[in-house]
Amino acid sequence: MWAVLRDFNSHDQWHDVVEQSRIEAQERSDQVGCVRSFQLRDGNRIREQLLTLSDAEHKSTYCIVEATVPLQRYVSTVTLKPVTDGNRTFWHWTSTFATPPGMERELREMVARGVYEAGFENLRRHLRQGGDLRTPGSAPMPTALPLPARRIAVERYGGPEVLRPQTVDVPAPRAGEVRIQQRAIGVNFLDVYLRRGWIPSLMPVSREAPGVPGMEAAGSVLDVGPQVTGVLPGDRVAYLGPVPGAYCGMRCVPADWVVRLPAAIEDATAAALLLKGITADYLLRDLGHVQRGTRLLVHAAAGGVGLLVCSWARRLGATVIGTVSSEEKARIAREHGCEHVIVTRDYRFADAVQRACGGADVVIDGLGDAAREENLAALARRGHWISLGQASGPLSPLPPDALVANSLTFSRPVVFDYTATNEQLAQRSQRVWDALADGSIRPPLIERFSLDAAADAHARLESRATIGALVLVP
């Protein structure tokens, strides 16, 4: 229906009261400001101007600029909304106008019956008959148009300076996709790895095909493609997906990546929490099996994931040991449930862990190769080392003999294997929102940067000076 109604010059194809219609000055029929001149079958002539047109809201507004019918100051708005019960559309068509004295009832009835009711029935009949509204030689009318948006592109791997803002057109969503107007974008160390080229298979880049980092964001659904259920335009949502591209103001993503946001969760909170909170969930629940008495060592304990893990693990009854790089971070880590805090910038911590608790049952490590030997020395018998990241550099291959002495185990999880279906994503995200509501985790400490300042956000993240989460705001 929107493909029909967004064309300001289509009425003579389907509305019985319209005899002829043309757009003046050879302008496009979807150009805001264009004027259509048409003749009614009763002989009256009207000139109307298109005032607004929104493909995102399926809404247009127009006014009468000249008419032989005495409809004074006439302004009309048409809005379409999808109906969730079946493949149907709610059509809201309103007008305001003044009339000469004594003609109020007559002209109100003419608009209500001759324009509105006749229009509803005429278009319904036309669509049921499969009518083609295109003029000869014209292109198919789009159901939604590409829309401009800012994004951050990477043409070559390197430091933060390779992150360059661009303006691009975001196409309409395809089947199974939703187009999202983003208001907050999560920044993660995974984005740094992509920018450096440590995972080229995930984000190949070139001048001809630049890559766009980012795995998560929050905002509102602009429009949905065919075969999408469960979300509607206007819904507040967040998403997490295995293909980068979130550093932008607008994006089309598969609907399976998307979860609707509870009213209590703000956009920035969702962008700061979704990936990190789900990571904390599977680390504690699926891999660490953390419970009362578990001795847990958390590196970067004052970081985005670290604070969540410390707080949640302490609520579960674990003994939490954390490493940080400054006394300020140590204070924050303690406030979030870290019982023993080790301040170190040289990756020496194993002896302190052994003294504090006799060795860690679980190590959650985002440090990478520089902490390799210390992690092995910090583990208790049958301890489990979870390698979550590589801030100091890619982890060297770990020979099996390194694990044999104390029956140690090692894992290298990827969050997207724990959110492989929309159901899994929804369940895990709901546990994160519930943990926030019941106090198991605290509202995240958030540093905000504009989207165009993504390079500054990356430099800040790599400086090891951050506390909490970083978010980009388009």
C-alpha positions as CSV (number, residue, x, y, z in Angstrom):
1,M,0.0,0.0,0.0
2,W,2.8,2.4,0.7
3,A,4.2,1.8,-2.7
4,V,0.9,3.1,-4.0
5,L,0.2,6.0,-1.7
6,R,3.8,7.5,-1.6
7,D,3.3,8.2,-5.3
8,F,1.7,11.7,-5.3
9,N,0.5,11.2,-8.8
10,S,-1.2,7.8,-8.7
11,H,-4.7,8.8,-7.8
12,D,-6.1,8.8,-11.3
13,Q,-5.1,5.1,-11.5
14,W,-7.3,4.0,-8.6
15,H,-9.5,6.7,-7.3
16,D,-12.8,7.0,-9.1
17,V,-13.4,10.7,-8.4
18,V,-10.1,11.7,-10.2
19,E,-10.2,12.1,-14.0
20,Q,-6.7,13.2,-14.7
21,S,-3.5,14.0,-12.7
22,R,-0.1,15.4,-13.5
23,I,2.9,16.7,-11.5
24,E,3.9,20.2,-12.4
25,A,7.3,21.4,-13.5
26,Q,8.3,17.8,-14.4
27,E,9.3,17.0,-10.8
28,R,9.3,13.5,-9.4
29,S,6.1,12.4,-7.8
30,D,7.9,11.6,-4.5
31,Q,9.7,15.0,-4.4
32,V,8.7,16.9,-1.3
33,G,7.4,20.3,-2.5
34,C,6.1,19.0,-5.8
35,V,2.6,20.1,-6.9
36,R,0.0,17.9,-8.5
37,S,-2.8,19.3,-10.6
38,F,-5.8,17.1,-11.2
39,Q,-9.3,17.3,-12.5
40,L,-12.2,15.6,-10.7
41,R,-14.9,13.8,-12.7
42,D,-17.4,16.4,-11.5
43,G,-15.4,19.1,-13.3
44,N,-13.7,20.6,-10.3
45,R,-9.9,21.3,-10.4
46,I,-7.5,21.1,-7.5
47,R,-3.8,21.8,-7.1
48,E,-2.1,20.1,-4.1
49,Q,1.4,20.3,-2.7
50,L,3.4,17.4,-1.0
51,L,4.7,18.8,2.3
52,T,6.3,15.8,3.9
53,L,7.1,12.2,3.0
54,S,8.6,9.6,5.4
55,D,9.4,6.1,4.2
56,A,10.4,5.3,7.8
57,E,7.0,6.2,9.2
58,H,5.0,5.4,6.1
59,K,3.5,8.9,6.4
60,S,2.9,11.9,4.0
61,T,1.3,15.3,4.4
62,Y,-0.1,17.5,1.7
63,C,-2.1,20.7,1.3
64,I,-4.4,22.4,-1.2
65,V,-2.8,25.5,-2.8
66,E,-5.6,26.2,-5.2
67,A,-9.1,24.7,-5.9
68,T,-12.5,25.4,-7.4
69,V,-13.9,23.6,-4.3
70,P,-14.0,26.0,-1.3
71,L,-11.9,23.8,1.0
72,Q,-9.9,26.5,2.8
73,R,-6.5,25.9,4.5
74,Y,-6.9,22.2,3.7
75,V,-4.1,20.0,5.1
76,S,-4.3,16.2,5.0
77,T,-2.0,13.5,6.5
78,V,-1.9,9.8,5.4
79,T,-0.3,7.2,7.7
80,L,0.1,3.5,7.2
81,K,0.8,1.0,10.0
82,P,1.2,-2.8,9.7
83,V,-1.4,-5.0,11.5
84,T,0.2,-7.9,13.3
85,D,-2.9,-10.1,12.8
86,G,-2.4,-11.2,9.2
87,N,-0.9,-9.4,6.2
88,R,-3.0,-6.3,6.6
89,T,-2.5,-2.5,6.9
90,F,-4.1,0.1,9.1
91,W,-4.7,3.3,7.0
92,H,-5.1,6.6,8.9
93,W,-6.2,9.5,6.7
94,T,-7.1,12.8,8.3
95,S,-7.8,16.3,7.0
96,T,-8.4,19.7,8.6
97,F,-10.0,22.6,6.7
98,A,-12.3,25.6,6.9
99,T,-15.3,26.3,4.8
100,P,-17.5,29.3,3.8
101,P,-20.3,29.9,6.4
102,G,-23.2,27.5,5.9
103,M,-21.2,24.9,3.8
104,E,-19.7,23.1,6.7
105,R,-21.9,20.0,6.6
106,E,-21.9,19.8,2.8
107,L,-18.1,19.9,2.4
108,R,-17.5,17.7,5.5
109,E,-19.7,15.0,3.9
110,M,-18.0,15.4,0.5
111,V,-14.6,14.8,2.0
112,A,-15.7,12.0,4.3
113,R,-17.7,10.1,1.7
114,G,-16.5,11.2,-1.7
115,V,-12.8,11.3,-0.8
116,Y,-12.1,9.0,2.2
117,E,-14.7,6.2,2.0
118,A,-14.6,6.1,-1.8
119,G,-10.8,6.1,-1.6
120,F,-10.6,3.3,0.8
121,E,-12.9,1.1,-1.3
122,N,-11.3,2.1,-4.6
123,L,-7.8,1.2,-3.5
124,R,-8.9,-2.0,-1.8
125,R,-10.6,-3.1,-5.0
126,H,-7.6,-2.1,-7.1
127,L,-5.1,-4.0,-5.0
128,R,-7.3,-7.1,-4.9
129,Q,-7.4,-7.0,-8.7
130,G,-3.6,-6.9,-8.8
131,G,-3.6,-3.5,-10.5
132,D,-0.3,-2.1,-11.8
133,L,0.1,1.6,-10.9
134,R,3.2,2.1,-13.0
135,T,3.1,4.3,-16.0
136,P,4.6,2.7,-19.2
137,G,8.3,2.4,-19.1
138,S,8.6,3.3,-15.4
139,A,10.6,1.4,-12.8
140,P,8.9,-0.7,-10.1
141,M,7.8,1.5,-7.2
142,P,9.9,0.8,-4.1
143,T,8.3,-0.1,-0.9
144,A,11.1,1.8,0.9
145,L,14.0,4.0,-0.2
146,P,17.7,4.0,0.6
147,L,18.4,6.5,3.4
148,P,21.6,8.4,4.1
149,A,23.6,7.6,7.2
150,R,27.1,8.1,8.7
151,R,29.4,5.2,9.3
152,I,33.0,4.5,10.3
153,A,35.0,2.7,7.6
154,V,38.4,0.9,7.7
155,E,40.3,0.8,4.4
156,R,43.5,-0.7,5.8
157,Y,44.4,-2.3,9.0
158,G,46.2,-0.3,11.6
159,G,45.9,2.0,14.6
160,P,42.9,4.1,15.6
161,E,43.7,6.6,12.9
162,V,42.5,4.3,10.2
163,L,38.9,4.7,11.4
164,R,37.4,7.2,9.0
165,P,33.8,8.7,9.0
166,Q,31.8,8.4,5.7
167,T,28.3,9.1,4.5
168,V,26.5,6.2,2.7
169,D,23.1,5.2,1.6
170,V,21.5,2.4,3.6
171,P,19.2,0.2,1.4
172,A,15.7,-0.9,2.3
173,P,15.6,-4.2,4.3
174,R,15.5,-7.4,2.3
175,A,13.5,-10.5,3.2
176,G,14.2,-11.5,6.8
177,E,15.9,-8.1,7.7
178,V,15.0,-5.1,9.7
179,R,16.4,-1.5,9.2
180,I,17.4,0.1,12.5
181,Q,17.9,3.8,13.3
182,Q,20.8,3.3,15.8
183,R,21.1,5.5,18.9
184,A,23.9,3.8,20.8
185,I,26.7,1.4,19.6
186,G,28.8,-0.8,21.9
187,V,32.6,-0.6,21.7
188,N,34.5,-3.8,22.5
189,F,38.0,-5.1,22.2
190,L,36.8,-7.3,19.4
191,D,36.4,-4.2,17.4
192,V,40.1,-3.3,18.1
193,Y,41.1,-6.8,16.9
194,L,39.1,-6.3,13.7
195,R,40.7,-2.9,13.1
196,R,44.2,-4.3,13.6
197,G,43.6,-7.1,11.2
198,W,43.9,-9.9,13.8
199,I,40.8,-11.6,12.4
200,P,40.9,-10.8,8.7
201,S,38.4,-13.5,7.8
202,L,35.8,-11.7,9.8
203,M,36.4,-8.2,8.3
204,P,38.4,-8.2,5.1
205,V,39.2,-4.6,4.1
206,S,40.3,-2.7,1.0
207,R,39.9,0.7,-0.5
208,E,37.3,-0.7,-2.8
209,A,35.5,-2.5,0.0
210,P,36.2,-1.0,3.4
211,G,35.2,-2.8,6.5
212,V,33.0,-1.4,9.3
213,P,33.6,-2.6,12.8
214,G,31.1,-3.2,15.6
215,M,29.0,-6.1,16.6
216,E,26.1,-4.6,18.6
217,A,23.9,-1.5,18.8
218,A,20.6,-0.3,20.1
219,G,17.9,1.9,18.5
220,S,14.5,1.7,16.9
221,V,13.2,-0.3,13.9
222,L,12.6,1.9,10.9
223,D,11.1,-0.7,8.7
224,V,11.0,-4.5,8.2
225,G,11.5,-6.7,5.1
226,P,9.2,-9.5,4.0
227,Q,9.0,-12.6,6.2
228,V,9.8,-10.7,9.4
229,T,7.7,-11.4,12.5
230,G,8.0,-10.4,16.1
231,V,9.2,-6.8,15.6
232,L,7.4,-3.8,14.1
233,P,8.5,-0.3,12.9
234,G,8.9,1.9,16.0
235,D,10.0,-1.0,18.3
236,R,13.0,-0.2,20.6
237,V,15.5,-3.0,20.0
238,A,19.1,-4.1,20.5
239,Y,21.0,-6.5,18.3
240,L,24.1,-8.7,18.5
241,G,25.4,-10.5,15.4
242,P,28.5,-12.4,14.1
243,V,29.1,-10.0,11.2
244,P,30.6,-6.6,11.9
245,G,29.1,-3.4,10.7
246,A,27.5,-1.7,13.7
247,Y,29.6,1.5,13.6
248,C,26.9,3.4,11.7
249,G,23.9,5.6,12.2
250,M,21.6,3.2,10.4
251,R,21.9,-0.5,9.5
252,C,19.9,-3.5,8.1
253,V,20.4,-6.7,10.1
254,P,18.8,-10.1,10.1
255,A,15.8,-10.1,12.4
256,D,17.2,-13.2,14.2
257,W,19.9,-10.9,15.7
258,V,17.4,-8.6,17.2
259,V,15.7,-8.5,20.7
260,R,13.1,-6.0,21.8
261,L,14.2,-3.8,24.7
262,P,12.2,-3.6,28.0
263,A,11.0,-0.1,28.8
264,A,13.4,0.1,31.7
265,I,16.5,-0.5,29.6
266,E,17.9,2.7,28.0
267,D,19.6,2.6,24.6
268,A,23.1,3.3,25.9
269,T,22.7,0.7,28.7
270,A,21.6,-1.9,26.1
271,A,24.6,-1.1,23.9
272,A,27.0,-1.2,26.9
273,L,25.5,-4.5,28.3
274,L,24.3,-6.8,25.6
275,L,27.5,-8.4,24.3
276,K,29.3,-8.0,27.6
277,G,26.4,-9.1,29.7
278,I,25.8,-12.2,27.6
279,T,29.5,-12.9,27.7
280,A,29.4,-12.8,31.5
281,D,26.3,-15.1,31.5
282,Y,28.0,-17.9,29.5
283,L,31.3,-17.5,31.3
284,L,29.7,-18.0,34.7
285,R,26.9,-20.4,33.8
286,D,28.2,-22.5,30.9
287,L,32.0,-22.6,31.2
288,G,32.9,-21.6,34.7
289,H,30.0,-23.4,36.5
290,V,30.5,-20.7,39.1
291,Q,28.8,-21.3,42.4
292,R,29.3,-20.7,46.1
293,G,33.0,-21.3,47.0
294,T,34.3,-21.1,43.4
295,R,37.7,-19.3,43.3
296,L,37.5,-17.0,40.3
297,L,40.4,-14.9,38.9
298,V,39.2,-12.1,36.6
299,H,41.7,-10.0,34.6
300,A,40.9,-6.4,33.7
301,A,38.4,-6.5,36.6
302,A,37.5,-2.9,36.1
303,G,36.7,-3.3,32.4
304,G,33.3,-3.7,30.8
305,V,33.1,-7.4,31.1
306,G,35.2,-7.6,34.3
307,L,32.9,-5.5,36.4
308,L,29.9,-7.5,35.3
309,V,31.6,-10.8,36.0
310,C,32.9,-9.7,39.4
311,S,29.5,-8.4,40.6
312,W,27.5,-11.4,39.3
313,A,30.0,-14.0,40.6
314,R,30.0,-12.5,44.0
315,R,26.2,-12.6,44.1
316,L,26.6,-16.4,43.3
317,G,28.9,-16.8,46.3
318,A,32.2,-17.0,44.5
319,T,35.5,-15.8,45.9
320,V,36.6,-13.2,43.3
321,I,40.2,-12.1,42.7
322,G,40.8,-9.4,40.1
323,T,43.8,-7.8,38.4
324,V,43.8,-4.1,37.5
325,S,46.4,-1.6,36.3
326,S,45.8,1.2,38.9
327,E,44.7,2.0,42.4
328,E,41.6,3.9,41.0
329,K,40.6,0.8,39.1
330,A,41.2,-1.3,42.2
331,R,38.7,0.8,44.1
332,I,36.0,0.4,41.4
333,A,36.6,-3.4,41.3
334,R,36.2,-3.7,45.0
335,E,32.9,-1.8,44.8
336,H,31.7,-4.3,42.3
337,G,32.4,-7.4,44.4
338,C,36.1,-8.1,43.9
339,E,37.3,-9.4,47.2
340,H,41.0,-9.5,46.4
341,V,42.5,-7.0,44.0
342,I,46.0,-7.2,42.5
343,V,47.4,-4.0,41.0
344,T,49.9,-4.8,38.3
345,R,51.0,-3.5,34.9
346,D,53.7,-6.1,34.3
347,Y,51.4,-9.2,34.2
348,R,52.8,-10.6,37.4
349,F,50.0,-12.0,39.6
350,A,50.3,-15.8,40.1
351,D,52.1,-15.7,43.5
352,A,49.5,-13.2,44.8
353,V,46.6,-15.4,43.7
354,Q,48.1,-18.5,45.3
355,R,48.6,-16.6,48.6
356,A,45.1,-15.1,48.5
357,C,43.1,-18.3,47.9
358,G,45.4,-21.2,47.1
359,G,44.9,-21.0,43.3
360,A,42.0,-20.2,41.0
361,D,39.4,-22.7,39.9
362,V,38.6,-20.5,36.9
363,V,40.6,-17.8,35.2
364,I,38.8,-15.4,32.9
365,D,41.6,-13.9,30.7
366,G,41.4,-11.1,28.2
367,L,45.1,-10.2,28.5
368,G,46.5,-12.6,25.9
369,D,50.1,-13.8,25.4
370,A,51.8,-11.6,28.0
371,A,49.9,-13.4,30.8
372,R,50.3,-16.9,29.4
373,E,52.7,-18.4,32.0
374,E,51.3,-16.5,34.9
375,N,47.8,-17.9,34.2
376,L,49.1,-21.4,34.2
377,A,50.9,-20.8,37.5
378,A,47.8,-19.1,39.1
379,L,45.5,-22.1,38.4
380,A,44.5,-24.6,41.1
381,R,44.4,-28.3,40.5
382,R,41.7,-29.1,37.9
383,G,41.5,-25.4,37.1
384,H,40.0,-24.0,34.0
385,W,41.5,-21.2,31.9
386,I,39.1,-19.3,29.7
387,S,40.9,-17.2,27.1
388,L,38.5,-14.4,26.2
389,G,40.7,-11.9,24.4
390,Q,44.3,-10.9,23.5
391,A,44.8,-7.3,24.6
392,S,48.6,-7.8,24.8
393,G,48.8,-9.8,21.6
394,P,47.6,-13.1,20.1
395,L,48.0,-16.1,22.4
396,S,50.8,-18.5,21.4
397,P,49.8,-22.1,20.8
398,L,49.3,-23.9,24.1
399,P,50.9,-27.4,24.1
400,P,48.9,-30.1,25.8
401,D,51.8,-30.8,28.2
402,A,51.3,-27.4,29.7
403,L,47.9,-28.6,31.1
404,V,48.8,-32.1,32.2
405,A,50.6,-31.4,35.4
406,N,47.5,-30.3,37.4
407,S,44.8,-31.7,35.0
408,L,44.1,-28.2,33.8
409,T,41.6,-27.4,31.0
410,F,41.5,-24.6,28.5
411,S,38.7,-23.1,26.4
412,R,38.5,-20.3,23.8
413,P,34.8,-19.4,23.5
414,V,33.1,-17.1,21.0
415,V,29.9,-15.4,22.1
416,F,28.1,-16.0,18.9
417,D,28.1,-19.8,19.4
418,Y,26.1,-19.1,22.6
419,T,23.5,-17.0,20.7
420,A,23.2,-19.0,17.6
421,T,19.4,-18.7,17.5
422,N,17.1,-15.9,18.2
423,E,15.6,-17.9,21.1
424,Q,19.1,-18.3,22.7
425,L,19.8,-14.7,22.2
426,A,16.5,-13.7,23.8
427,Q,16.9,-16.1,26.8
428,R,20.4,-14.9,27.5
429,S,19.6,-11.2,27.1
430,Q,16.6,-11.6,29.4
431,R,18.9,-13.1,32.1
432,V,21.1,-10.0,31.7
433,W,18.1,-7.6,32.1
434,D,16.9,-9.7,35.1
435,A,20.4,-9.6,36.7
436,L,20.4,-5.8,36.3
437,A,16.9,-5.6,37.9
438,D,17.7,-7.7,40.9
439,G,21.1,-6.1,41.6
440,S,23.3,-9.1,40.6
441,I,25.0,-6.6,38.2
442,R,25.0,-2.8,38.5
443,P,24.1,-0.3,35.8
444,P,27.3,0.0,33.7
445,L,29.7,2.9,34.0
446,I,29.6,4.4,30.5
447,E,31.9,6.7,28.6
448,R,30.2,8.2,25.5
449,F,31.8,9.3,22.3
450,S,30.2,10.6,19.1
451,L,30.3,8.2,16.2
452,D,32.7,10.4,14.3
453,A,35.0,10.2,17.3
454,A,35.4,6.4,17.1
455,A,39.1,6.7,16.7
456,D,39.3,8.5,20.1
457,A,37.2,5.8,21.7
458,H,39.6,3.1,20.4
459,A,42.6,5.0,21.6
460,R,40.9,5.4,25.0
461,L,40.1,1.7,25.1
462,E,43.7,0.6,24.2
463,S,45.2,3.0,26.8
464,R,44.0,0.7,29.6
465,A,42.6,3.9,31.3
466,T,39.0,3.0,30.8
467,I,36.6,2.0,33.6
468,G,33.4,0.3,32.5
469,A,32.0,0.4,29.0
470,L,32.4,2.7,25.9
471,V,29.5,3.6,23.7
472,L,29.4,5.5,20.4
473,V,26.4,7.9,19.9
474,P,25.5,8.6,16.2
